[in-house]
Amino acid sequence: MLDLYDLIRNIKKRPAMYLGQPSITHFQSFLAGYFLARHQLGAPETEQEKNFAKFEAWIQQKFQITSSQSWDKIILFFSQDDRQALERFFELFDEFSTRDEHVELPVVTHSFRFRSVD
């Protein structure tokens, strides 16, 4: 199985194949499904998934946003449309994934992260 970052890079190469149409909204929904499926299968969270949990805080910091808007909504706000926002996501993701990981960022709980309810 591909790891999360390889999957994101594959989607960058062929977004329509994975998302139907190039759209940051479709991409965020795809990722929500990815995280839900892994949770329901009982798969442990990988280091990349833990690191990606910091992406939202990084985006908020980069765009100087103090509200609780999600990373996809922030990128969309600063883009012309959904397609351009997806292209911008990939640029930002490349920057995020090559940053100095020793810089502390808070983990933001995403709407698509799940906890077990007993």
DSSP file (Angstrom, degrees, kcal/mol; ACC not computed):
  #  RESIDUE AA STRUCTURE BP1 BP2  ACC     N-H-->O    O-->H-N    N-H-->O    O-->H-N    TCO  KAPPA ALPHA  PHI   PSI    X-CA   Y-CA   Z-CA
    1    1 A M              0   0    0      0, 0.0     2,-0.1     0, 0.0     0, 0.0   0.000 360.0 360.0 360.0 141.2    0.0    0.0    0.0
    2    2 A L        -     0   0    0      1,-0.1     2,-0.1     2,-0.1     0, 0.0  -0.394 360.0-120.9 -68.0 146.1    1.2    3.5   -0.8
    3    3 A D     >  -     0   0    0      1,-0.1     4,-2.4    -2,-0.1     5,-0.2  -0.435  34.2 -98.2 -80.5 168.8    2.1    5.7    2.1
    4    4 A L  H  > S+     0   0    0      1,-0.2     4,-2.5     2,-0.2     5,-0.2   0.887 121.3  48.1 -56.7 -46.5    0.2    9.0    2.5
    5    5 A Y  H  > S+     0   0    0      1,-0.2     4,-2.1     2,-0.2    -1,-0.2   0.873 111.6  50.0 -69.0 -35.7    2.8   11.3    0.8
    6    6 A D  H  > S+     0   0    0      2,-0.2     4,-2.2     1,-0.2    -1,-0.2   0.904 110.5  51.5 -65.0 -40.0    3.2    8.9   -2.2
    7    7 A L  H  X S+     0   0    0     -4,-2.4     4,-2.4     2,-0.2    -2,-0.2   0.929 109.4  49.3 -61.6 -45.5   -0.6    8.9   -2.5
    8    8 A I  H  X S+     0   0    0     -4,-2.5     4,-2.0     1,-0.2    -1,-0.2   0.906 111.1  49.8 -60.9 -41.4   -0.7   12.7   -2.5
    9    9 A R  H  X S+     0   0    0     -4,-2.1     4,-1.4     2,-0.2    -1,-0.2   0.854 109.7  51.4 -67.9 -33.5    2.0   12.8   -5.1
   10   10 A N  H  X S+     0   0    0     -4,-2.2     4,-1.8     2,-0.2    -2,-0.2   0.895 108.5  51.3 -67.1 -39.9    0.2   10.3   -7.3
   11   11 A I  H  < S+     0   0    0     -4,-2.4    -2,-0.2     1,-0.2    -1,-0.2   0.885 105.2  57.0 -63.8 -37.4   -3.0   12.5   -7.1
   12   12 A K  H  < S+     0   0    0     -4,-2.0    -1,-0.2     1,-0.2    -2,-0.2   0.889 108.1  47.5 -59.0 -39.3   -0.9   15.5   -8.1
   13   13 A K  H  < S+     0   0    0     -4,-1.4    -1,-0.2     1,-0.2    -2,-0.2   0.866 133.1  13.2 -70.8 -36.8    0.1   13.6  -11.3
   14   14 A R    >X  +     0   0    0     -4,-1.8     4,-1.1     1,-0.1     3,-0.7  -0.508  69.0 162.6-141.4  67.0   -3.5   12.5  -12.2
   15   15 A P  H 3> S+     0   0    0      0, 0.0     4,-3.2     0, 0.0     5,-0.4   0.863  75.0  56.7 -60.8 -37.8   -6.0   14.3  -10.1
   16   16 A A  H 3> S+     0   0    0      1,-0.2     4,-1.8     2,-0.2    -5,-0.1   0.849 102.0  57.1 -64.3 -32.4   -9.0   13.5  -12.3
   17   17 A M  H <4 S+     0   0    0     -3,-0.7    -1,-0.2     1,-0.2    -6,-0.1   0.875 120.0  28.9 -65.0 -36.9   -8.4    9.8  -11.9
   18   18 A Y  H  < S+     0   0    0     -4,-1.1    -2,-0.2    -3,-0.4    -1,-0.2   0.802 133.6  29.1 -91.5 -33.5   -8.6   10.0   -8.1
   19   19 A L  H  < S-     0   0    0     -4,-3.2     2,-1.0    -5,-0.2    -3,-0.2   0.525  91.6-124.9-111.4  -8.7  -11.0   13.0   -7.6
   20   20 A G  S  < S+     0   0    0     -4,-1.8    -4,-0.1    -5,-0.4    -1,-0.1  -0.318  94.0  17.7  87.7 -52.6  -13.3   13.0  -10.7
   21   21 A Q  S    S-     0   0    0     -2,-1.0     2,-0.7    -6,-0.2     5,-0.1  -0.987  97.8 -92.9-146.1 149.0  -12.3   16.6  -11.3
   22   22 A P        +     0   0    0      0, 0.0     2,-0.3     0, 0.0    64,-0.1  -0.479  69.4 139.1 -65.6 109.5   -9.3   18.7  -10.1
   23   23 A S     >  -     0   0    0     -2,-0.7     4,-2.3     1,-0.1    60,-0.2  -0.966  55.3-143.5-156.7 131.2  -10.8   20.3   -7.0
   24   24 A I  H  > S+     0   0    0     58,-1.2     4,-2.6    -2,-0.3     5,-0.2   0.844 107.4  55.6 -66.3 -31.1   -9.5   21.0   -3.5
   25   25 A T  H  > S+     0   0    0      2,-0.2     4,-1.9     1,-0.2    -1,-0.2   0.922 109.7  44.8 -65.9 -44.2  -12.9   20.3   -2.1
   26   26 A H  H  > S+     0   0    0      2,-0.2     4,-2.3     1,-0.2    -2,-0.2   0.876 112.8  53.0 -65.3 -37.3  -12.9   16.8   -3.8
   27   27 A F  H  X S+     0   0    0     -4,-2.3     4,-2.6     2,-0.2    -2,-0.2   0.924 107.6  49.2 -65.1 -44.5   -9.4   16.3   -2.6
   28   28 A Q  H  X S+     0   0    0     -4,-2.6     4,-2.2     1,-0.2    -1,-0.2   0.895 111.9  49.9 -62.4 -39.0  -10.3   17.1    1.0
   29   29 A S  H  X S+     0   0    0     -4,-1.9     4,-2.1     2,-0.2    -1,-0.2   0.892 108.9  52.4 -65.2 -39.6  -13.2   14.7    0.8
   30   30 A F  H  X S+     0   0    0     -4,-2.3     4,-2.2     1,-0.2    -2,-0.2   0.933 110.3  47.7 -60.1 -46.7  -10.9   12.0   -0.6
   31   31 A L  H  X S+     0   0    0     -4,-2.6     4,-2.8     1,-0.2     5,-0.2   0.881 107.9  55.3 -63.8 -37.6   -8.5   12.5    2.3
   32   32 A A  H  X S+     0   0    0     -4,-2.2     4,-2.4     1,-0.2    -1,-0.2   0.922 109.9  47.0 -60.3 -42.4  -11.4   12.3    4.7
   33   33 A G  H  X S+     0   0    0     -4,-2.1     4,-2.7     2,-0.2    -2,-0.2   0.883 110.2  53.2 -64.6 -39.3  -12.4    8.9    3.2
   34   34 A Y  H  X S+     0   0    0     -4,-2.2     4,-2.3     2,-0.2    -2,-0.2   0.947 112.5  43.1 -60.2 -49.9   -8.7    7.8    3.4
   35   35 A F  H  X S+     0   0    0     -4,-2.8     4,-2.2     1,-0.2    -2,-0.2   0.880 114.0  51.2 -67.3 -37.6   -8.5    8.6    7.1
   36   36 A L  H  X S+     0   0    0     -4,-2.4     4,-2.9    -5,-0.2     5,-0.2   0.937 110.4  49.0 -63.3 -46.2  -11.9    7.1    7.8
   37   37 A A  H  X S+     0   0    0     -4,-2.7     4,-1.9     1,-0.2     6,-0.2   0.921 111.8  48.3 -60.7 -44.8  -11.0    3.8    6.0
   38   38 A R  H  <>S+     0   0    0     -4,-2.3     5,-2.3    -5,-0.2     4,-0.5   0.900 112.9  49.0 -62.8 -39.7   -7.7    3.5    7.9
   39   39 A H  H ><5S+     0   0    0     -4,-2.2     3,-1.1     1,-0.2    -2,-0.2   0.935 111.1  48.7 -64.4 -45.9   -9.5    4.2   11.2
   40   40 A Q  H 3<5S+     0   0    0     -4,-2.9    -1,-0.2     1,-0.3    -2,-0.2   0.802 109.9  52.2 -67.3 -28.1  -12.2    1.6   10.5
   41   41 A L  T 3<5S-     0   0    0     -4,-1.9    -1,-0.3    -5,-0.2    -2,-0.2   0.564 113.2-120.6 -80.8  -8.4   -9.6   -1.0    9.5
   42   42 A G  T < 5 +     0   0    0     -3,-1.1    -3,-0.2    -4,-0.5    -2,-0.1   0.714  53.3 164.0  76.3  20.5   -7.8   -0.4   12.8
   43   43 A A      < -     0   0    0     -5,-2.3    -1,-0.2    -6,-0.2    -2,-0.1  -0.524  40.3-115.4 -72.2 134.2   -4.6    0.7   11.0
   44   44 A P        -     0   0    0      0, 0.0     2,-0.3     0, 0.0    -1,-0.1  -0.370  35.6 -97.3 -68.0 149.8   -2.2    2.5   13.3
   45   45 A E        -     0   0    0      1,-0.1     2,-0.1     4,-0.1    -6,-0.0  -0.507  41.8-136.2 -68.6 129.6   -1.5    6.1   12.4
   46   46 A T     >  -     0   0    0     -2,-0.3     4,-2.3     1,-0.1     5,-0.2  -0.341  21.7-107.8 -82.3 167.0    1.8    6.4   10.4
   47   47 A E  H  > S+     0   0    0      1,-0.2     4,-2.6     2,-0.2     5,-0.2   0.889 121.8  52.8 -61.0 -39.1    4.5    9.0   11.0
   48   48 A Q  H  > S+     0   0    0      2,-0.2     4,-2.9     1,-0.2    -1,-0.2   0.908 108.7  49.3 -64.3 -40.3    3.4   10.8    7.8
   49   49 A E  H  > S+     0   0    0      2,-0.2     4,-1.3     1,-0.2    -2,-0.2   0.902 111.5  49.1 -65.3 -39.9   -0.2   10.9    9.0
   50   50 A K  H  < S+     0   0    0     -4,-2.3     4,-0.3     1,-0.2    -2,-0.2   0.909 113.7  46.9 -62.8 -41.8    1.0   12.3   12.3
   51   51 A N  H >< S+     0   0    0     -4,-2.6     3,-1.9     1,-0.2    -2,-0.2   0.900 107.2  56.1 -67.3 -40.8    3.1   14.9   10.5
   52   52 A F  H >< S+     0   0    0     -4,-2.9     3,-2.0     1,-0.3     4,-0.5   0.782  92.7  71.4 -63.6 -25.7    0.2   15.8    8.1
   53   53 A A  T 3< S+     0   0    0     -4,-1.3    55,-1.8     1,-0.3     4,-0.4   0.706  94.8  55.3 -61.5 -18.5   -1.9   16.6   11.2
   54   54 A K  T <> S+     0   0    0     -3,-1.9     4,-2.1    -4,-0.3    -1,-0.3   0.508  83.4  88.6 -89.8  -6.6    0.4   19.6   11.5
   55   55 A F  H <> S+     0   0    0     -3,-2.0     4,-2.7     1,-0.2     5,-0.2   0.893  83.7  53.2 -61.0 -42.0   -0.4   20.9    8.0
   56   56 A E  H  > S+     0   0    0     -4,-0.5     4,-2.7    -3,-0.2    -1,-0.2   0.924 110.1  46.7 -61.9 -45.1   -3.4   22.9    9.0
   57   57 A A  H  > S+     0   0    0     -4,-0.4     4,-2.3    49,-0.3    -1,-0.2   0.888 112.3  51.9 -63.0 -38.1   -1.5   24.8   11.7
   58   58 A W  H  X S+     0   0    0     -4,-2.1     4,-2.9     2,-0.2    -2,-0.2   0.916 110.8  47.3 -63.9 -43.4    1.3   25.4    9.2
   59   59 A I  H  X S+     0   0    0     -4,-2.7     4,-2.6     2,-0.2    -2,-0.2   0.922 111.4  51.0 -64.1 -44.7   -1.2   26.8    6.7
   60   60 A Q  H  <>S+     0   0    0     -4,-2.7     5,-3.0     1,-0.2     4,-0.4   0.909 114.1  44.7 -59.2 -41.9   -2.8   29.0    9.3
   61   61 A Q  H ><5S+     0   0    0     -4,-2.3     3,-0.8     3,-0.2    -2,-0.2   0.920 112.4  51.0 -67.1 -44.7    0.7   30.3   10.2
   62   62 A K  H 3<5S+     0   0    0     -4,-2.9    -2,-0.2     1,-0.2    -1,-0.2   0.890 119.0  36.2 -61.7 -41.4    1.8   30.8    6.6
   63   63 A F  T 3<5S-     0   0    0     -4,-2.6    -1,-0.2    -5,-0.2    -2,-0.2   0.356 109.7-121.4 -94.9   5.1   -1.3   32.8    5.7
   64   64 A Q  T < 5 +     0   0    0     -3,-0.8     2,-0.5    -4,-0.4    -3,-0.2   0.920  55.5 159.1  54.5  49.5   -1.5   34.5    9.1
   65   65 A I      < +     0   0    0     -5,-3.0    -1,-0.2    -6,-0.2    -2,-0.1  -0.892  24.9 179.5-104.6 128.4   -5.0   33.2    9.8
   66   66 A T        +     0   0    0     -2,-0.5    -1,-0.1    -5,-0.0    -5,-0.0   0.455  54.2  94.0-107.1  -3.0   -6.1   33.0   13.4
   67   67 A S  S    S-     0   0    0      1,-0.1    -2,-0.1    -7,-0.1    -7,-0.0  -0.238  87.9-107.8 -80.5 176.9   -9.6   31.6   12.8
   68   68 A S        +     0   0    0     -2,-0.0    -1,-0.1     2,-0.0     2,-0.0   0.080  66.1 142.9 -94.7  24.6  -10.4   27.9   13.0
   69   69 A Q        -     0   0    0      1,-0.1    -9,-0.1     2,-0.1    -4,-0.1  -0.352  54.0-110.7 -64.2 144.8  -10.9   27.6    9.2
   70   70 A S     >  -     0   0    0      1,-0.1     4,-2.3   -11,-0.0     3,-0.2  -0.323  26.8-106.6 -75.3 160.4   -9.6   24.3    7.7
   71   71 A W  H  > S+     0   0    0      1,-0.2     4,-2.4     2,-0.2     5,-0.2   0.865 119.0  51.6 -56.4 -40.2   -6.5   24.1    5.5
   72   72 A D  H  > S+     0   0    0      1,-0.2     4,-2.4     2,-0.2    -1,-0.2   0.888 110.0  48.5 -67.9 -37.6   -8.6   23.5    2.3
   73   73 A K  H  > S+     0   0    0     -3,-0.2     4,-2.3     2,-0.2    -1,-0.2   0.872 111.3  50.7 -69.4 -36.6  -10.9   26.5    3.0
   74   74 A I  H  X S+     0   0    0     -4,-2.3     4,-1.6     2,-0.2    -2,-0.2   0.949 112.7  45.2 -65.1 -48.3   -7.9   28.8    3.7
   75   75 A I  H  < S+     0   0    0     -4,-2.4    -2,-0.2     1,-0.2     3,-0.2   0.917 113.3  50.7 -62.2 -42.6   -6.2   27.8    0.4
   76   76 A L  H >< S+     0   0    0     -4,-2.4     3,-1.7     1,-0.2    -1,-0.2   0.901 105.9  56.2 -61.8 -40.8   -9.4   28.1   -1.5
   77   77 A F  H 3< S+     0   0    0     -4,-2.3    -1,-0.2     1,-0.3    -2,-0.2   0.868 109.9  45.3 -58.9 -37.3  -10.0   31.6    0.0
   78   78 A F  T 3< S+     0   0    0     -4,-1.6    -1,-0.3    -3,-0.2     2,-0.3   0.185 107.4  76.0 -93.3  17.1   -6.6   32.7   -1.4
   79   79 A S  S <  S-     0   0    0     -3,-1.7     3,-0.1    -5,-0.1     6,-0.0  -0.811  81.7-122.8-123.8 164.1   -7.2   31.1   -4.8
   80   80 A Q  S    S-     0   0    0     -2,-0.3     2,-0.3     1,-0.2    -1,-0.1   0.869  87.0 -19.6 -73.9 -36.8   -9.2   32.0   -7.9
   81   81 A D  S  > S-     0   0    0      1,-0.1     4,-2.2    -3,-0.0    -1,-0.2  -0.924  77.3 -80.1-159.4-179.9  -11.2   28.8   -7.9
   82   82 A D  H  > S+     0   0    0     -2,-0.3     4,-1.6     1,-0.2   -58,-1.2   0.855 123.7  50.8 -60.7 -39.2  -11.3   25.2   -6.7
   83   83 A R  H  > S+     0   0    0      2,-0.2     4,-2.0     1,-0.2    -1,-0.2   0.940 111.8  45.6 -66.5 -47.9   -8.9   24.0   -9.4
   84   84 A Q  H  > S+     0   0    0      1,-0.2     4,-2.6     2,-0.2    -2,-0.2   0.858 109.0  57.7 -65.3 -33.5   -6.3   26.6   -8.8
   85   85 A A  H  X S+     0   0    0     -4,-2.2     4,-2.3     2,-0.2    -1,-0.2   0.886 105.4  50.2 -63.2 -38.5   -6.6   25.9   -5.0
   86   86 A L  H  X S+     0   0    0     -4,-1.6     4,-1.9     2,-0.2    -2,-0.2   0.925 110.7  48.7 -65.6 -43.6   -5.7   22.3   -5.6
   87   87 A E  H  X S+     0   0    0     -4,-2.0     4,-1.6     1,-0.2    -2,-0.2   0.911 112.1  49.4 -60.2 -42.0   -2.7   23.3   -7.6
   88   88 A R  H  X S+     0   0    0     -4,-2.6     4,-2.7     1,-0.2    -1,-0.2   0.872 105.2  58.6 -65.8 -37.1   -1.7   25.7   -4.8
   89   89 A F  H  X S+     0   0    0     -4,-2.3     4,-3.5     1,-0.2     5,-0.2   0.942 104.7  50.1 -55.3 -48.4   -2.2   22.9   -2.3
   90   90 A F  H  X S+     0   0    0     -4,-1.9     4,-2.2     1,-0.2    -1,-0.2   0.882 110.9  49.0 -62.4 -38.2    0.4   20.7   -4.1
   91   91 A E  H  X S+     0   0    0     -4,-1.6     4,-1.8     2,-0.2    -1,-0.2   0.936 115.4  44.0 -63.1 -45.7    2.9   23.6   -4.1
   92   92 A L  H  X S+     0   0    0     -4,-2.7     4,-3.0     1,-0.2    -2,-0.2   0.887 110.9  54.3 -67.2 -39.4    2.3   24.3   -0.4
   93   93 A F  H  X S+     0   0    0     -4,-3.5     4,-3.0     2,-0.2    -1,-0.2   0.907 106.9  51.5 -61.7 -41.9    2.4   20.5    0.4
   94   94 A D  H  X S+     0   0    0     -4,-2.2     4,-0.9    -5,-0.2    -1,-0.2   0.922 112.7  45.8 -59.8 -43.4    5.9   20.3   -1.3
   95   95 A E  H >< S+     0   0    0     -4,-1.8     3,-0.5     1,-0.2     4,-0.3   0.924 114.7  48.0 -64.4 -44.6    7.1   23.2    0.8
   96   96 A F  H >< S+     0   0    0     -4,-3.0     3,-1.2     1,-0.2    -2,-0.2   0.907 109.6  51.7 -62.6 -43.8    5.5   21.7    4.0
   97   97 A S  H 3< S+     0   0    0     -4,-3.0    -1,-0.2     1,-0.3    -2,-0.2   0.659 113.6  44.1 -73.8 -14.0    7.0   18.3    3.5
   98   98 A T  T << S+     0   0    0     -4,-0.9    -1,-0.3    -3,-0.5    -2,-0.2   0.326  91.0 112.8-108.7   6.6   10.5   19.7    3.0
   99   99 A R  S <  S-     0   0    0     -3,-1.2     2,-0.8    -4,-0.3    -3,-0.1  -0.160  86.0 -82.6 -71.2 170.2   10.4   22.1    5.9
  100  100 A D    >   -     0   0    0      1,-0.2     3,-1.5     2,-0.0    -1,-0.1  -0.675  39.1-158.7 -74.0 111.0   12.5   21.8    9.0
  101  101 A E  T 3  S+     0   0    0     -2,-0.8    -1,-0.2     1,-0.3     4,-0.1   0.537  82.0  75.8 -74.2  -4.9   10.5   19.3   11.1
  102  102 A H  T 3  S+     0   0    0      2,-0.1     2,-0.5     0, 0.0    -1,-0.3   0.618  70.9  97.8 -80.8 -11.7   12.2   20.5   14.3
  103  103 A V  S <  S-     0   0    0     -3,-1.5     2,-0.2     1,-0.1    -4,-0.0  -0.680  83.5-122.0 -77.1 122.4   10.1   23.6   14.3
  104  104 A E        +     0   0    0     -2,-0.5    -2,-0.1     0, 0.0    -1,-0.1  -0.464  35.6 174.6 -72.8 130.1    7.2   22.9   16.6
  105  105 A L        -     0   0    0     -2,-0.2     2,-0.1    -4,-0.1   -50,-0.1  -0.986  32.7-113.0-128.7 142.6    3.7   23.2   15.2
  106  106 A P        -     0   0    0      0, 0.0     2,-0.5     0, 0.0   -49,-0.3  -0.433  29.1-117.0 -71.8 151.4    0.5   22.3   17.1
  107  107 A V        -     0   0    0     -2,-0.1     2,-0.5   -50,-0.1   -53,-0.2  -0.787  27.1-150.3 -86.7 127.2   -1.5   19.3   15.9
  108  108 A V        -     0   0    0    -55,-1.8     2,-0.5    -2,-0.5   -52,-0.2  -0.866  15.3-125.5-100.4 128.7   -4.9   20.4   14.8
  109  109 A T        -     0   0    0     -2,-0.5     2,-0.1     2,-0.0   -56,-0.0  -0.623  30.9-145.2 -74.1 120.5   -7.7   17.9   15.2
  110  110 A H    >   -     0   0    0     -2,-0.5     3,-1.4     1,-0.1    -1,-0.0  -0.469  19.2-120.4 -86.3 156.4   -9.3   17.5   11.8
  111  111 A S  T 3  S+     0   0    0      1,-0.3    -1,-0.1    -2,-0.1    -2,-0.0   0.712 114.8  53.8 -66.9 -19.2  -12.9   16.9   11.1
  112  112 A F  T 3  S+     0   0    0      2,-0.1     2,-0.4   -77,-0.0    -1,-0.3   0.264  85.4  98.2-102.5  13.5  -11.9   13.6    9.4
  113  113 A R    <   -     0   0    0     -3,-1.4     2,-0.3   -74,-0.0   -77,-0.1  -0.825  62.7-153.9 -96.4 141.1   -9.9   12.2   12.3
  114  114 A F        -     0   0    0     -2,-0.4     2,-0.4   -79,-0.2    -2,-0.1  -0.858  15.3-157.9-124.2 149.7  -11.8    9.8   14.4
  115  115 A R        -     0   0    0     -2,-0.3     2,-0.2     0, 0.0   -76,-0.0  -0.924  33.8-105.6-118.4 148.7  -11.8    8.5   17.9
  116  116 A S        -     0   0    0     -2,-0.4     2,-0.6     2,-0.0   -77,-0.0  -0.524  28.4-154.8 -71.7 137.6  -13.2    5.2   19.0
  117  117 A V              0   0    0     -2,-0.2    -1,-0.0     1,-0.1     0, 0.0  -0.968 360.0 360.0-115.0 117.5  -16.4    5.4   20.9
  118  118 A D              0   0    0     -2,-0.6    -1,-0.1     0, 0.0    -2,-0.0   0.428 360.0 360.0 -99.7 360.0  -17.1    2.5   23.2
